[in-house]
Amino acid sequence: MTLSHSRTRHRRALASLGLALAATVAFAAPASAAQGSIDHVEPAADSVSILYSIPGIGTDIKPDLDTLTVTVNGEPVEAEAQLAADGEGTVRRTAVLAIDASKSMALDKRFEEAVLAAKAFLDTAPADVYVGIVTFAGSVDVIVEPTLDRDAAAAALDKITLSKATRLYDGVVAALQATGGDGQRSVLVLSDGKDTSSTSLPDVAGTVNKSDVKVDVVALAQTASQEALLRQISDAGGGQILSADDPEALTAFFASEAEALASQVLVTAAAPAEGVTEGTLAVSIEASGETYTDEAFVSLRPEAGPAPTKAAPVKLEPAPLPKDLISSELMLIGLGAAAIGGLFMLLSVFGVFSGGKKQNVEDRIAAYSRRSKDRKAAEKASGPEGAGAQSLSASAVGFAQKALENNKSFETKLGLRLEAAGMALKPAEWLLAHAGIAIGFATAGLLISSGNILVAIGALAFGALLPGLFLGFKRSRRVKAFNSHLADTLQLMAGSLSA
């Protein structure tokens, strides 16, 4: 078992027992004691294997393995120590790198530095550590199953391509599954963006907490709020979050994680007395004149039942993403062209391009009579003046007028609504403008959503509904204005008749 849950229980036990627990320890740590780390405990029938970390082991710090002391519930037990790399696979160690492969990683050479950092991890990690690689962007891919073949892992890093989206949470879940179910397991996550997957953060944190896998997160150029979200994942995995503002700092982070694996000491302790299944395990080792200690409440006997097997990997299907039917540049050009075309059509309908001809008295009177205006329009269309004024707007209005000829009742009702709203447009002109607005909204929705049909249909429905709402608003405002002046007008008429 790993220590993500047992360490939590241990800390609670320390809080309740306080100094009483310290008094039961058989050995007393010197004043210069430093903090070691019990990373993994794997009980067997007649022994307990412990992976123990001493920070900084390398050229500067040399552990004195003969100074090893192990106690269980304060009672010393026989134990021996060796470097974990020399343990000949006594305890399997697996590390999975989960790397962000979204397009934002192309900024500031972030992805190039991430690949260099991952290769530094491969070079620094002990030869007995199985290393796997998971990438996440629009899809989540296990590009390298945990392996001891460093060359194969490095070659896979060079073949990664960037894509849209950042399925960070799904990537974490896939990395957990890739670690398997045996030995000490850890995940190192690197991301520079906010998650876009369908999996919720509480679900991911709960999965991490139940997995007994240590999870560390490297937050590259992240905001404080985004780091707070990532910290929930690292806290659930008993790891830490590392902030990197400069991509060049990634190599140091990854190398330090690999060095932590290289610094591990494999401790083999005798199994506790029969009947003791769990207890407080304490380990102490001197290194370069300083004593490193740690303790944790752990299981000391193997669980009953079949031996744990590697968890079957669950393939994460890519979330449905809108397909890029057109490029961003073409989308902007099309959107601009559609906007200009729609504006030109509406201006034409409202007579902006009619040559600036002034209305005569008959035209002004016709504005207050729908039938008179319709007759006047027909006379203009049939006369030489109307023939000479043929334009884009006249052709479009003529087409709409022909469409209305088959439904005179609809034309009459629409004309009455326009007249009630005080609109000077003919039914054919309004129908044309209505259709243009609806089509314009649908075109804009299609372009903005990169070809999403559902968005285009929604925009079309909104564009079809908007003119009707506008017409109702104009009618309501006109009726309100009429009612507000009715009393004064009647009084003025009465006074005029009296005079």
NUVO-690681 format. One record per residue (C-alpha): residue number from 1; residue in one letter; z, x, y. Coordinates in steps of 0.25 Angstrom, whole numbers, plus 5000, padded with zeros to 4 digits. Layout:
% residues N
[NUM,'A',[Z,X,Y]]
...
% end
This chain:
% residues 499
[1,'M',[5000,5000,5000]]
[2,'T',[4998,5004,5014]]
[3,'L',[5009,5004,5025]]
[4,'S',[5004,4993,5035]]
[5,'H',[5013,4982,5029]]
[6,'S',[5024,4991,5023]]
[7,'R',[5026,4999,5036]]
[8,'T',[5027,4985,5044]]
[9,'R',[5038,4981,5034]]
[10,'H',[5045,4995,5035]]
[11,'R',[5045,4994,5050]]
[12,'R',[5052,4980,5049]]
[13,'A',[5062,4986,5039]]
[14,'L',[5065,4997,5049]]
[15,'A',[5068,4988,5060]]
[16,'S',[5078,4980,5052]]
[17,'L',[5085,4991,5045]]
[18,'G',[5085,5001,5057]]
[19,'L',[5094,5013,5054]]
[20,'A',[5099,5008,5041]]
[21,'L',[5086,5011,5034]]
[22,'A',[5085,5025,5040]]
[23,'A',[5099,5028,5034]]
[24,'T',[5094,5025,5020]]
[25,'V',[5083,5036,5021]]
[26,'A',[5087,5048,5012]]
[27,'F',[5081,5058,5021]]
[28,'A',[5083,5059,5036]]
[29,'A',[5071,5063,5045]]
[30,'P',[5073,5074,5055]]
[31,'A',[5073,5072,5069]]
[32,'S',[5059,5077,5070]]
[33,'A',[5054,5067,5060]]
[34,'A',[5040,5062,5063]]
[35,'Q',[5033,5050,5059]]
[36,'G',[5024,5050,5046]]
[37,'S',[5017,5039,5040]]
[38,'I',[5018,5032,5026]]
[39,'D',[5003,5027,5026]]
[40,'H',[5002,5022,5012]]
[41,'V',[5011,5019,5000]]
[42,'E',[5005,5017,4986]]
[43,'P',[5015,5015,4975]]
[44,'A',[5012,5017,4960]]
[45,'A',[5020,5016,4947]]
[46,'D',[5027,5029,4948]]
[47,'S',[5025,5034,4962]]
[48,'V',[5022,5030,4977]]
[49,'S',[5010,5037,4984]]
[50,'I',[5012,5038,4999]]
[51,'L',[5002,5042,5010]]
[52,'Y',[5010,5048,5021]]
[53,'S',[5004,5053,5034]]
[54,'I',[5010,5064,5043]]
[55,'P',[5003,5064,5057]]
[56,'G',[4996,5077,5060]]
[57,'I',[4995,5084,5047]]
[58,'G',[4985,5095,5048]]
[59,'T',[4984,5108,5054]]
[60,'D',[4997,5106,5062]]
[61,'I',[5006,5098,5053]]
[62,'K',[5008,5102,5038]]
[63,'P',[5016,5093,5029]]
[64,'D',[5027,5099,5021]]
[65,'L',[5025,5090,5008]]
[66,'D',[5038,5096,5002]]
[67,'T',[5046,5089,5012]]
[68,'L',[5042,5076,5007]]
[69,'T',[5053,5065,5006]]
[70,'V',[5051,5051,5001]]
[71,'T',[5062,5040,5001]]
[72,'V',[5061,5026,4996]]
[73,'N',[5072,5017,5002]]
[74,'G',[5079,5029,5006]]
[75,'E',[5079,5036,4992]]
[76,'P',[5071,5049,4990]]
[77,'V',[5060,5049,4980]]
[78,'E',[5052,5060,4974]]
[79,'A',[5039,5062,4981]]
[80,'E',[5028,5073,4983]]
[81,'A',[5018,5074,4994]]
[82,'Q',[5004,5080,4996]]
[83,'L',[4992,5078,5006]]
[84,'A',[4985,5065,5003]]
[85,'A',[4972,5072,5003]]
[86,'D',[4977,5080,4991]]
[87,'G',[4982,5067,4983]]
[88,'E',[4969,5066,4975]]
[89,'G',[4967,5051,4978]]
[90,'T',[4981,5047,4974]]
[91,'V',[4981,5037,4986]]
[92,'R',[4967,5032,4990]]
[93,'R',[4965,5033,5005]]
[94,'T',[4954,5025,5012]]
[95,'A',[4950,5024,5026]]
[96,'V',[4939,5015,5032]]
[97,'L',[4933,5017,5046]]
[98,'A',[4929,5004,5053]]
[99,'I',[4919,5008,5064]]
[100,'D',[4914,4999,5075]]
[101,'A',[4898,4999,5074]]
[102,'S',[4896,4989,5086]]
[103,'K',[4886,4992,5096]]
[104,'S',[4897,4995,5107]]
[105,'M',[4900,5007,5099]]
[106,'A',[4887,5013,5104]]
[107,'L',[4893,5015,5118]]
[108,'D',[4898,5028,5122]]
[109,'K',[4894,5034,5108]]
[110,'R',[4906,5027,5102]]
[111,'F',[4899,5025,5089]]
[112,'E',[4895,5039,5088]]
[113,'E',[4909,5044,5090]]
[114,'A',[4914,5034,5080]]
[115,'V',[4905,5040,5070]]
[116,'L',[4910,5054,5073]]
[117,'A',[4924,5049,5072]]
[118,'A',[4922,5042,5059]]
[119,'K',[4915,5055,5053]]
[120,'A',[4928,5063,5059]]
[121,'F',[4936,5053,5050]]
[122,'L',[4928,5056,5038]]
[123,'D',[4929,5071,5040]]
[124,'T',[4944,5071,5043]]
[125,'A',[4949,5061,5032]]
[126,'P',[4954,5067,5019]]
[127,'A',[4944,5068,5008]]
[128,'D',[4951,5058,4999]]
[129,'V',[4951,5047,5010]]
[130,'Y',[4941,5036,5007]]
[131,'V',[4933,5032,5020]]
[132,'G',[4925,5020,5022]]
[133,'I',[4918,5015,5035]]
[134,'V',[4916,5001,5040]]
[135,'T',[4907,4997,5052]]
[136,'F',[4908,4984,5060]]
[137,'A',[4899,4978,5071]]
[138,'G',[4891,4966,5068]]
[139,'S',[4894,4968,5054]]
[140,'V',[4904,4975,5046]]
[141,'D',[4900,4986,5036]]
[142,'V',[4907,4995,5026]]
[143,'I',[4897,5006,5027]]
[144,'V',[4906,5016,5019]]
[145,'E',[4915,5011,5008]]
[146,'P',[4928,5020,5007]]
[147,'T',[4923,5034,5002]]
[148,'L',[4926,5048,5001]]
[149,'D',[4912,5052,5004]]
[150,'R',[4913,5057,5018]]
[151,'D',[4898,5060,5019]]
[152,'A',[4894,5046,5016]]
[153,'A',[4903,5040,5026]]
[154,'A',[4898,5049,5037]]
[155,'A',[4884,5045,5033]]
[156,'A',[4887,5031,5034]]
[157,'L',[4893,5032,5048]]
[158,'D',[4879,5038,5053]]
[159,'K',[4872,5025,5049]]
[160,'I',[4881,5015,5056]]
[161,'T',[4873,5006,5066]]
[162,'L',[4879,4998,5078]]
[163,'S',[4877,4983,5079]]
[164,'K',[4883,4972,5087]]
[165,'A',[4896,4965,5086]]
[166,'T',[4910,4971,5082]]
[167,'R',[4916,4965,5070]]
[168,'L',[4928,4974,5071]]
[169,'Y',[4938,4964,5063]]
[170,'D',[4928,4963,5052]]
[171,'G',[4926,4978,5051]]
[172,'V',[4941,4980,5050]]
[173,'V',[4942,4970,5038]]
[174,'A',[4930,4977,5031]]
[175,'A',[4937,4990,5033]]
[176,'L',[4950,4985,5027]]
[177,'Q',[4942,4980,5015]]
[178,'A',[4934,4993,5014]]
[179,'T',[4947,5001,5012]]
[180,'G',[4950,4995,4998]]
[181,'G',[4963,4992,4992]]
[182,'D',[4968,5006,4988]]
[183,'G',[4977,5017,4994]]
[184,'Q',[4978,5019,5009]]
[185,'R',[4968,5012,5017]]
[186,'S',[4965,5013,5032]]
[187,'V',[4955,5008,5042]]
[188,'L',[4951,5015,5055]]
[189,'V',[4943,5005,5064]]
[190,'L',[4935,5009,5076]]
[191,'S',[4930,4999,5086]]
[192,'D',[4925,4998,5101]]
[193,'G',[4923,4983,5102]]
[194,'K',[4930,4969,5101]]
[195,'D',[4928,4962,5087]]
[196,'T',[4917,4952,5086]]
[197,'S',[4920,4948,5071]]
[198,'S',[4924,4934,5066]]
[199,'T',[4937,4939,5060]]
[200,'S',[4949,4937,5069]]
[201,'L',[4959,4948,5073]]
[202,'P',[4971,4941,5066]]
[203,'D',[4963,4941,5053]]
[204,'V',[4959,4955,5054]]
[205,'A',[4974,4960,5057]]
[206,'G',[4979,4952,5046]]
[207,'T',[4969,4958,5036]]
[208,'V',[4973,4972,5041]]
[209,'N',[4987,4969,5039]]
[210,'K',[4986,4964,5025]]
[211,'S',[4977,4976,5021]]
[212,'D',[4987,4987,5021]]
[213,'V',[4976,4996,5028]]
[214,'K',[4979,5004,5040]]
[215,'V',[4970,5001,5051]]
[216,'D',[4968,5010,5063]]
[217,'V',[4959,5005,5075]]
[218,'V',[4951,5014,5085]]
[219,'A',[4948,5006,5097]]
[220,'L',[4936,5012,5105]]
[221,'A',[4935,5009,5119]]
[222,'Q',[4943,4996,5117]]
[223,'T',[4950,4987,5128]]
[224,'A',[4965,4985,5127]]
[225,'S',[4963,4971,5122]]
[226,'Q',[4954,4975,5111]]
[227,'E',[4963,4986,5107]]
[228,'A',[4974,4976,5106]]
[229,'L',[4966,4968,5096]]
[230,'L',[4963,4981,5087]]
[231,'R',[4977,4984,5087]]
[232,'Q',[4980,4972,5079]]
[233,'I',[4972,4977,5068]]
[234,'S',[4978,4991,5069]]
[235,'D',[4992,4986,5069]]
[236,'A',[4989,4977,5057]]
[237,'G',[4984,4989,5050]]
[238,'G',[4996,4998,5053]]
[239,'G',[4986,5007,5061]]
[240,'Q',[4984,5010,5075]]
[241,'I',[4974,5008,5086]]
[242,'L',[4967,5020,5093]]
[243,'S',[4961,5018,5106]]
[244,'A',[4948,5027,5109]]
[245,'D',[4942,5026,5123]]
[246,'D',[4933,5038,5120]]
[247,'P',[4923,5037,5108]]
[248,'E',[4925,5052,5106]]
[249,'A',[4940,5050,5103]]
[250,'L',[4936,5042,5090]]
[251,'T',[4934,5055,5082]]
[252,'A',[4949,5059,5085]]
[253,'F',[4954,5045,5081]]
[254,'F',[4946,5045,5068]]
[255,'A',[4950,5059,5064]]
[256,'S',[4965,5057,5067]]
[257,'E',[4964,5045,5057]]
[258,'A',[4958,5054,5047]]
[259,'E',[4968,5065,5049]]
[260,'A',[4979,5054,5047]]
[261,'L',[4973,5052,5033]]
[262,'A',[4973,5068,5031]]
[263,'S',[4987,5069,5035]]
[264,'Q',[4992,5060,5024]]
[265,'V',[5002,5065,5013]]
[266,'L',[5002,5059,4999]]
[267,'V',[5016,5056,4995]]
[268,'T',[5019,5053,4980]]
[269,'A',[5033,5047,4978]]
[270,'A',[5040,5043,4966]]
[271,'A',[5041,5028,4963]]
[272,'P',[5054,5021,4967]]
[273,'A',[5064,5016,4958]]
[274,'E',[5060,5004,4949]]
[275,'G',[5062,4991,4956]]
[276,'V',[5059,4997,4970]]
[277,'T',[5046,4991,4975]]
[278,'E',[5047,4994,4989]]
[279,'G',[5055,5001,4999]]
[280,'T',[5056,5011,5011]]
[281,'L',[5048,5023,5009]]
[282,'A',[5050,5035,5018]]
[283,'V',[5042,5048,5018]]
[284,'S',[5046,5061,5025]]
[285,'I',[5037,5074,5026]]
[286,'E',[5039,5086,5034]]
[287,'A',[5027,5092,5041]]
[288,'S',[5027,5104,5051]]
[289,'G',[5042,5104,5052]]
[290,'E',[5042,5089,5055]]
[291,'T',[5046,5077,5046]]
[292,'Y',[5037,5065,5045]]
[293,'T',[5043,5053,5040]]
[294,'D',[5039,5038,5038]]
[295,'E',[5044,5026,5029]]
[296,'A',[5039,5013,5025]]
[297,'F',[5043,5001,5017]]
[298,'V',[5033,5001,5006]]
[299,'S',[5030,4996,4992]]
[300,'L',[5034,5006,4981]]
[301,'R',[5029,5000,4969]]
[302,'P',[5014,4996,4965]]
[303,'E',[5012,4981,4966]]
[304,'A',[5011,4973,4953]]
[305,'G',[4997,4969,4949]]
[306,'P',[4984,4975,4948]]
[307,'A',[4981,4988,4956]]
[308,'P',[4975,4986,4969]]
[309,'T',[4960,4986,4970]]
[310,'K',[4950,4989,4981]]
[311,'A',[4948,4976,4989]]
[312,'A',[4934,4971,4987]]
[313,'P',[4927,4972,5000]]
[314,'V',[4923,4960,5007]]
[315,'K',[4910,4960,5014]]
[316,'L',[4910,4955,5029]]
[317,'E',[4898,4948,5032]]
[318,'P',[4893,4950,5046]]
[319,'A',[4896,4939,5056]]
[320,'P',[4884,4931,5061]]
[321,'L',[4880,4937,5074]]
[322,'P',[4868,4932,5083]]
[323,'K',[4856,4939,5080]]
[324,'D',[4849,4947,5091]]
[325,'L',[4836,4940,5091]]
[326,'I',[4832,4947,5104]]
[327,'S',[4837,4959,5111]]
[328,'S',[4847,4959,5123]]
[329,'E',[4836,4963,5133]]
[330,'L',[4826,4952,5128]]
[331,'M',[4837,4942,5129]]
[332,'L',[4840,4945,5144]]
[333,'I',[4825,4945,5147]]
[334,'G',[4823,4932,5140]]
[335,'L',[4836,4926,5147]]
[336,'G',[4831,4930,5160]]
[337,'A',[4817,4925,5158]]
[338,'A',[4823,4911,5153]]
[339,'A',[4832,4910,5165]]
[340,'I',[4820,4913,5175]]
[341,'G',[4811,4903,5168]]
[342,'G',[4821,4892,5168]]
[343,'L',[4824,4895,5183]]
[344,'F',[4809,4894,5186]]
[345,'M',[4808,4881,5178]]
[346,'L',[4819,4875,5185]]
[347,'L',[4815,4879,5199]]
[348,'S',[4801,4874,5196]]
[349,'V',[4807,4860,5192]]
[350,'F',[4815,4859,5205]]
[351,'G',[4802,4863,5213]]
[352,'V',[4806,4876,5218]]
[353,'F',[4792,4881,5215]]
[354,'S',[4785,4869,5220]]
[355,'G',[4780,4876,5233]]
[356,'G',[4790,4871,5242]]
[357,'K',[4783,4858,5245]]
[358,'K',[4792,4849,5254]]
[359,'Q',[4795,4834,5249]]
[360,'N',[4789,4823,5258]]
[361,'V',[4796,4810,5261]]
[362,'E',[4790,4803,5248]]
[363,'D',[4795,4814,5240]]
[364,'R',[4809,4813,5246]]
[365,'I',[4810,4798,5244]]
[366,'A',[4805,4800,5229]]
[367,'A',[4817,4809,5226]]
[368,'Y',[4825,4796,5227]]
[369,'S',[4816,4788,5217]]
[370,'R',[4813,4793,5203]]
[371,'R',[4801,4784,5201]]
[372,'S',[4795,4788,5214]]
[373,'K',[4797,4802,5212]]
[374,'D',[4791,4801,5198]]
[375,'R',[4779,4794,5204]]
[376,'K',[4778,4805,5215]]
[377,'A',[4778,4816,5204]]
[378,'A',[4767,4809,5196]]
[379,'E',[4758,4808,5209]]
[380,'K',[4760,4822,5212]]
[381,'A',[4757,4827,5198]]
[382,'S',[4744,4819,5198]]
[383,'G',[4740,4822,5212]]
[384,'P',[4733,4835,5217]]
[385,'E',[4745,4840,5223]]
[386,'G',[4753,4839,5210]]
[387,'A',[4741,4845,5202]]
[388,'G',[4742,4857,5212]]
[389,'A',[4757,4859,5211]]
[390,'Q',[4756,4861,5196]]
[391,'S',[4766,4872,5192]]
[392,'L',[4775,4876,5181]]
[393,'S',[4786,4866,5185]]
[394,'A',[4775,4854,5187]]
[395,'S',[4770,4857,5173]]
[396,'A',[4784,4857,5167]]
[397,'V',[4788,4845,5174]]
[398,'G',[4775,4838,5169]]
[399,'F',[4778,4842,5155]]
[400,'A',[4792,4836,5156]]
[401,'Q',[4786,4823,5163]]
[402,'K',[4777,4821,5151]]
[403,'A',[4788,4822,5141]]
[404,'L',[4796,4811,5149]]
[405,'E',[4784,4802,5149]]
[406,'N',[4787,4798,5135]]
[407,'N',[4801,4794,5138]]
[408,'K',[4801,4786,5151]]
[409,'S',[4815,4780,5149]]
[410,'F',[4821,4794,5148]]
[411,'E',[4813,4798,5161]]
[412,'T',[4819,4786,5168]]
[413,'K',[4833,4789,5164]]
[414,'L',[4832,4804,5167]]
[415,'G',[4826,4800,5181]]
[416,'L',[4838,4791,5184]]
[417,'R',[4848,4801,5180]]
[418,'L',[4841,4811,5189]]
[419,'E',[4840,4801,5200]]
[420,'A',[4855,4798,5199]]
[421,'A',[4858,4813,5199]]
[422,'G',[4850,4815,5212]]
[423,'M',[4840,4824,5205]]
[424,'A',[4826,4825,5211]]
[425,'L',[4820,4830,5198]]
[426,'K',[4811,4821,5190]]
[427,'P',[4815,4818,5175]]
[428,'A',[4804,4828,5171]]
[429,'E',[4809,4839,5180]]
[430,'W',[4823,4837,5175]]
[431,'L',[4819,4836,5160]]
[432,'L',[4812,4850,5162]]
[433,'A',[4824,4856,5169]]
[434,'H',[4833,4851,5158]]
[435,'A',[4825,4857,5147]]
[436,'G',[4823,4870,5155]]
[437,'I',[4839,4871,5156]]
[438,'A',[4841,4868,5142]]
[439,'I',[4831,4878,5137]]
[440,'G',[4836,4888,5147]]
[441,'F',[4850,4887,5142]]
[442,'A',[4845,4888,5127]]
[443,'T',[4837,4901,5130]]
[444,'A',[4848,4907,5137]]
[445,'G',[4857,4904,5126]]
[446,'L',[4847,4910,5116]]
[447,'L',[4846,4923,5124]]
[448,'I',[4860,4925,5127]]
[449,'S',[4864,4923,5112]]
[450,'S',[4853,4932,5107]]
[451,'G',[4846,4921,5099]]
[452,'N',[4858,4912,5095]]
[453,'I',[4852,4898,5092]]
[454,'L',[4866,4891,5093]]
[455,'V',[4868,4897,5107]]
[456,'A',[4854,4893,5111]]
[457,'I',[4856,4878,5106]]
[458,'G',[4870,4877,5113]]
[459,'A',[4863,4882,5126]]
[460,'L',[4852,4872,5125]]
[461,'A',[4862,4861,5123]]
[462,'F',[4869,4865,5135]]
[463,'G',[4857,4867,5143]]
[464,'A',[4852,4853,5139]]
[465,'L',[4866,4847,5143]]
[466,'L',[4868,4854,5156]]
[467,'P',[4857,4846,5164]]
[468,'G',[4862,4833,5160]]
[469,'L',[4876,4837,5164]]
[470,'F',[4870,4842,5178]]
[471,'L',[4863,4828,5180]]
[472,'G',[4875,4820,5177]]
[473,'F',[4883,4829,5187]]
[474,'K',[4873,4827,5198]]
[475,'R',[4873,4812,5195]]
[476,'S',[4888,4811,5195]]
[477,'R',[4889,4819,5208]]
[478,'R',[4878,4810,5215]]
[479,'V',[4885,4797,5211]]
[480,'K',[4898,4803,5216]]
[481,'A',[4891,4806,5229]]
[482,'F',[4884,4793,5230]]
[483,'N',[4897,4785,5228]]
[484,'S',[4905,4794,5238]]
[485,'H',[4894,4790,5249]]
[486,'L',[4892,4775,5245]]
[487,'A',[4903,4769,5253]]
[488,'D',[4899,4776,5266]]
[489,'T',[4884,4772,5263]]
[490,'L',[4887,4758,5261]]
[491,'Q',[4896,4757,5274]]
[492,'L',[4884,4764,5281]]
[493,'M',[4874,4754,5276]]
[494,'A',[4883,4742,5279]]
[495,'G',[4885,4747,5293]]
[496,'S',[4870,4749,5295]]
[497,'L',[4867,4734,5290]]
[498,'S',[4878,4729,5299]]
[499,'A',[4871,4736,5311]]
% end
